[in-house]
């Protein structure tokens, strides 16, 4: 177990179970801000590197943040004083972001989601490409209402549902913005699809195809991986590891 590892040692460990080389071509996973040679005394784990997350890190002696979503996703032309990436650099905090590489990884985002929902022995929808991140689970013929209630309770959220009215035996799961994969899920013969967010036309497509579609929140369906990632890091490095407090940016009103 490495004591006070370098940023590169932590990067290499994450790369061993969620290879950055397997990220989608449009993604920006890897060391996004910082210094590979810097020593790490305390690591913070969070879903999104926001201004508040960086300020928390700076106030609590965190010198490396590991996140799911990239702090810099697309090319930017300016950095201002309150930009998270600017604050990271100013405070000497490195940032490793494992986005689609962690979505696809065994034990990553979608396996963490399946585990929280109580689904075991899942398999990949496909073995190659972006749809390899989707997990498939089997059930004993539950209703859409039962499944939606389970999702809402386990994730402490509200679920938007296109209810096919059919019994569900085969479920696909993909945290985050997984609506684009609906066609692949339908083609695979699944009875239901649980994801973070979906568009209006995707709910219509689901009903027309006889599949139940459940959208339970981007943050809510991906955040379970934060605790999983923190445990992995704790077990492999002799340094302090802390989950940075964070809530969904979305509020729900009835």
C-alpha positions, 0 to 999 in steps of 0.5 A, a space after each residue: 500500500 503506497 504511503 503519500 502516493 504521487 498523483 501519477 500513482 493514483 492515476 495509474 491505479 484508477 487506470 488499472 480498473 477503469 482504463 482511460 484509453 477506453 473512454 469515448 472519443 468525445 470525452 476528457 477523462 484523465 489528469 485534467 488539472 495538476 502535476 503527475 509528480 505531486 505528492 498526495 496527502 489527502 484525496 477528495 472524491 466527488 461526482 462534480 468538481 464545482 466551485 463549492 467542491 474546490 473551496 471545500 477541498 482547499 479548506 480541508 487540506 485536499 490536494 487531489 480530487 477524483 471526480 466522475 465528470 470532467 472539470 474541463 469537458 470541452 475547449 474553453 477560451 477563458 478562465 475566471 477567478 471563480 471557475 473550478 479549474 482556475 481555483 484548482 490550479 490556484 490552490 495547487 489541487 490536482 484533478 483526475 476525472 474518470 468519466 466514460 472510462 468509469 461508466 464502462 468499467 466493471 465495478 464502475 458507475 453502472 455496477 454501483 447503480 445496479 448494486 444500490 437497486 439490489 440487482 445482482 449478476 448483471 451483464 453488459 448489454 454489448 461487449 464493445 462500444 459505448 453501449 458496453 456501459 449499459 448493464 442488464 439485470 433479470 427480475 421475476 416479472 414485476 410491474 412498472 409501478 413496483 420498479 419505479 417505486 423501488 428506484 425512487 426509494 433506493 435513490 431517494 428521488 422522484 422517478 419519471 416513468 413511461 409505463 408500458 403496462 407490461 410485466 418486467 423480466 429484463 431490465 437495462 440500466 445506465 446512469 446519467 444521460 442514457 436516453 440516447 441508448 434507448 434504441 439499443 435497449 429496445 433492440 436487445 429485447 429489454 422490458 424496462 430501461 432505468 437511466 438518469 435523464 431522457 427526452 420527451 420523444 424518448 418517452 414516446 418511443 418507449 411507449 410505442 415500443 412496449 418498454 417501460 422507461 424510467 428517468 431517475 435523475 442524472 446525479 442520483 443514478 451516478 452518485 452511488 459510484 462516489 462511495 465505491 470509488 472512495 472505498 477502492 482508493 482507501 484500500 489501496 493507498 495509505 493516505 486520507 480519503 474523504 467524500 466531498 459533500 454534494 447534493 443534486 443541483 436539481 430540486 423536486 416539488 410536488 
